Amino acid sequence: MNKISMYRKLLGYQGANKKQPIYEAMPGALVTHAFIHCTNCGESISHNMGPRSDAWCVQCTEDKIVADAKAKAKAEEEKKKLAKIKAALKKKKEEEDEAKRKADADGQQ
């Protein structure tokens, strides 16, 4: 972040991963008078500096980050549950195989 952007208001984000910040125009800057609207919710982000087709407002970006984090945590939890089930099934199969081997050994004697 450069020094100038530290003092300007953050309006939203743009780009494929919503990582590129959109700041308000600097005083005295020449800007277009086209609105920037949030791609997600449709709210107006800025009344100038537009158009931008992939802009997201700060609130939608934060909501998406939270939702992505929750989805990732849920996926990890499901992955752990699946690993436990697989381990239990493997243990059960090993026990069945061992019982079968014992039965075969007892039958041969």
Backbone as numpy.savetxt, mean C-alpha at the origin, in Angstrom:
# Nx Ny Nz CAx CAy CAz Cx Cy Cz
14.16 17.53 0.02 13.30 18.70 0.02 14.20 19.92 0.02
13.94 20.85 -0.90 14.76 22.05 -0.92 14.20 23.09 0.03
14.99 24.15 0.27 14.61 25.16 1.26 13.34 25.90 0.89
13.14 26.17 -0.38 11.97 26.92 -0.81 10.69 26.12 -0.56
10.72 24.82 -0.85 9.51 24.02 -0.68 9.14 23.85 0.79
10.09 24.05 1.71 9.78 23.93 3.13 8.77 24.97 3.60
8.72 26.11 2.92 7.87 27.20 3.35 6.59 27.32 2.54
6.39 26.42 1.59 5.17 26.44 0.79 4.22 25.35 1.27
2.94 25.61 1.13 1.92 24.67 1.57 1.87 23.46 0.64
1.83 22.28 1.26 1.69 21.03 0.50 0.23 20.88 0.11
-0.03 20.75 -1.19 -1.41 20.65 -1.68 -1.82 19.20 -1.95
-0.88 18.38 -2.36 -1.19 17.00 -2.71 0.02 16.32 -3.28
-0.24 15.21 -3.97 0.84 14.42 -4.56 0.45 14.00 -5.97
1.46 13.69 -6.76 1.20 13.16 -8.10 2.27 12.15 -8.45
2.04 11.42 -9.51 2.99 10.42 -9.96 2.46 9.03 -9.72
3.16 8.04 -10.26 2.72 6.65 -10.20 2.55 6.17 -8.76
3.47 6.54 -7.88 3.40 6.08 -6.48 2.97 7.19 -5.53
2.44 8.26 -6.08 1.99 9.41 -5.28 3.11 9.94 -4.40
4.32 9.96 -4.92 5.48 10.39 -4.14 5.92 11.82 -4.46
5.54 12.33 -5.62 6.00 13.66 -6.01 5.04 14.71 -5.44
5.51 15.56 -4.52 4.62 16.52 -3.89 4.22 17.66 -4.82
3.02 18.18 -4.60 2.54 19.37 -5.31 2.45 20.47 -4.26
3.23 21.53 -4.45 3.21 22.66 -3.51 2.46 23.83 -4.15
2.01 24.75 -3.31 1.36 25.95 -3.83 2.39 26.75 -4.62
1.90 27.57 -5.54 2.79 28.37 -6.37 3.47 29.44 -5.52
4.69 29.74 -5.91 5.41 30.78 -5.18 4.80 32.14 -5.53
4.82 33.07 -4.59 4.28 34.40 -4.87 4.97 35.02 -6.08
4.19 35.57 -6.98 4.72 36.22 -8.17 4.97 35.27 -9.33
4.75 33.99 -9.14 4.99 33.02 -10.22 3.86 33.09 -11.25
4.19 32.85 -12.50 3.19 32.78 -13.55 2.61 31.37 -13.54
1.30 31.28 -13.45 0.65 29.96 -13.38 -0.55 29.94 -14.32
-0.96 28.73 -14.67 -2.19 28.59 -15.44 -3.37 28.76 -14.49
-4.52 29.04 -15.03 -5.72 29.15 -14.20 -6.61 27.93 -14.40
-5.98 26.80 -14.52 -6.70 25.52 -14.64 -6.65 24.82 -13.28
-7.79 24.30 -12.88 -7.88 23.62 -11.58 -7.10 22.32 -11.58
-6.68 21.93 -10.38 -6.15 20.59 -10.15 -7.17 19.90 -9.26
-7.70 18.79 -9.74 -8.67 18.01 -8.96 -8.05 16.68 -8.55
-8.46 16.20 -7.40 -8.00 14.90 -6.91 -8.59 13.80 -7.79
-7.74 12.93 -8.27 -8.17 11.82 -9.11 -9.08 10.87 -8.34
-8.84 10.74 -7.04 -9.58 9.78 -6.23 -10.95 10.31 -5.80
-10.99 11.47 -5.17 -12.26 11.96 -4.60 -12.90 13.10 -5.40
-12.14 13.72 -6.30 -12.70 14.77 -7.14 -12.66 16.16 -6.52
-12.18 16.28 -5.30 -12.10 17.59 -4.65 -11.06 18.46 -5.35
-11.25 19.76 -5.24 -10.30 20.69 -5.82 -9.05 20.77 -4.94
-7.91 20.56 -5.54 -6.64 20.66 -4.82 -6.11 22.08 -4.92
-6.22 22.66 -6.11 -5.74 24.02 -6.34 -6.55 24.63 -7.48
-6.72 25.94 -7.40 -7.47 26.62 -8.47 -6.55 27.09 -9.60
-5.26 26.77 -9.49 -4.33 27.10 -10.57 -3.28 26.01 -10.68
-2.37 26.15 -11.61 -1.26 25.22 -11.87 -1.70 23.91 -12.52
-2.94 23.81 -12.95 -3.43 22.58 -13.56 -3.29 22.63 -15.05
-3.82 21.68 -15.75 -4.40 20.45 -15.24 -3.32 19.42 -14.95
-3.61 18.52 -14.04 -2.73 17.38 -13.72 -3.62 16.16 -13.60
-3.37 15.18 -14.42 -4.28 14.05 -14.50 -4.09 13.01 -13.40
-2.95 13.02 -12.75 -2.68 11.98 -11.75 -2.43 12.56 -10.36
-3.12 13.64 -10.03 -2.94 14.30 -8.73 -3.89 13.71 -7.69
-3.40 13.59 -6.46 -4.20 13.12 -5.33 -4.08 14.14 -4.21
-5.17 14.40 -3.51 -5.12 15.32 -2.38 -4.39 14.65 -1.22
-3.99 15.44 -0.24 -3.23 14.91 0.90 -4.05 13.88 1.66
-5.34 14.15 1.88 -6.18 13.24 2.66 -6.31 11.88 1.97
-6.58 11.88 0.67 -6.71 10.60 -0.06 -5.39 9.83 -0.07
-4.28 10.56 -0.20 -2.97 9.90 -0.19 -2.72 9.25 1.16
-3.01 9.98 2.24 -2.82 9.43 3.59 -3.74 8.23 3.81
-4.99 8.34 3.37 -5.94 7.23 3.50 -5.44 6.00 2.74
-4.88 6.22 1.55 -4.37 5.11 0.74 -3.17 4.46 1.42
-2.30 5.26 2.00 -1.13 4.72 2.70 -1.58 3.85 3.87
-2.56 4.34 4.64 -3.08 3.58 5.78 -3.75 2.30 5.30
-4.57 2.40 4.26 -5.26 1.22 3.73 -4.25 0.19 3.20
-3.21 0.67 2.51 -2.18 -0.24 2.01 -1.44 -0.94 3.15
-1.16 -0.18 4.21 -0.47 -0.77 5.37 -1.35 -1.82 6.05
-2.65 -1.53 6.17 -3.57 -2.50 6.77 -3.68 -3.75 5.91
-3.76 -3.57 4.60 -3.85 -4.71 3.68 -2.58 -5.56 3.75
-1.43 -4.90 3.86 -0.17 -5.63 3.95 -0.11 -6.42 5.26
-0.55 -5.80 6.36 -0.55 -6.48 7.66 -1.50 -7.68 7.63
-2.67 -7.50 7.00 -3.63 -8.59 6.91 -3.07 -9.74 6.06
-2.40 -9.39 4.97 -1.80 -10.41 4.11 -0.72 -11.18 4.86
0.07 -10.49 5.66 1.10 -11.15 6.46 0.48 -12.08 7.48
-0.62 -11.63 8.10 -1.32 -12.46 9.07 -1.88 -13.72 8.41
-2.47 -13.57 7.25 -3.00 -14.72 6.51 -1.87 -15.67 6.11
-0.73 -15.10 5.74 0.42 -15.92 5.36 0.90 -16.75 6.55
0.92 -16.13 7.74 1.33 -16.86 8.95 0.34 -17.97 9.28
-0.96 -17.68 9.15 -1.99 -18.70 9.40 -1.82 -19.87 8.44
-1.58 -19.57 7.17 -1.39 -20.60 6.16 -0.16 -21.44 6.47
0.91 -20.79 6.92 2.13 -21.52 7.27 1.86 -22.47 8.44
1.08 -22.03 9.42 0.73 -22.90 10.56 -0.08 -24.10 10.10
-1.04 -23.86 9.21 -1.87 -24.96 8.69 -1.01 -25.95 7.93
-0.11 -25.43 7.08 0.77 -26.32 6.32 1.65 -27.15 7.24
2.17 -26.51 8.30 3.02 -27.23 9.26 2.22 -28.32 9.97
0.99 -28.01 10.35 0.14 -29.01 11.02 -0.17 -30.18 10.09
-0.48 -29.89 8.83 -0.75 -30.95 7.85 0.49 -31.81 7.61
1.66 -31.18 7.54 2.89 -31.92 7.33 3.17 -32.85 8.52
2.96 -32.31 9.73 3.18 -33.12 10.94 2.21 -34.31 10.97
0.95 -34.06 10.61 -0.05 -35.13 10.61 0.33 -36.21 9.59
0.79 -35.79 8.41 1.19 -36.75 7.37 2.39 -37.56 7.84
3.36 -36.89 8.48 4.53 -37.61 8.99 4.11 -38.63 10.05
3.18 -38.25 10.92 2.69 -39.18 11.94 1.98 -40.37 11.30
1.16 -40.11 10.28 0.48 -41.19 9.57 1.48 -42.11 8.87
2.50 -41.52 8.25 3.53 -42.32 7.58 4.28 -43.18 8.59
4.60 -42.61 9.75 5.30 -43.35 10.79 4.43 -44.50 11.30
3.14 -44.25 11.52 2.23 -45.29 11.96 2.12 -46.40 10.91
2.11 -46.03 9.65 2.03 -47.00 8.55 3.29 -47.86 8.52
4.46 -47.19 8.68 5.72 -47.93 8.70 5.77 -48.93 9.87
5.27 -48.49 11.04 5.22 -49.36 12.20 4.31 -50.55 11.94
3.16 -50.31 11.37 2.21 -51.36 11.08 2.80 -52.35 10.07
3.50 -51.84 9.07 4.14 -52.70 8.07 5.25 -53.54 8.73
6.01 -52.91 9.60 7.09 -53.63 10.30 6.52 -54.71 11.23
5.43 -54.40 11.92 4.79 -55.38 12.80 4.16 -56.51 11.98
3.65 -56.23 10.83 3.03 -57.24 9.97 4.04 -58.18 9.36
5.26 -57.71 9.14 6.31 -58.57 8.56 6.92 -59.50 9.58
6.79 -59.21 10.84 7.40 -60.06 11.87 6.56 -61.19 12.23
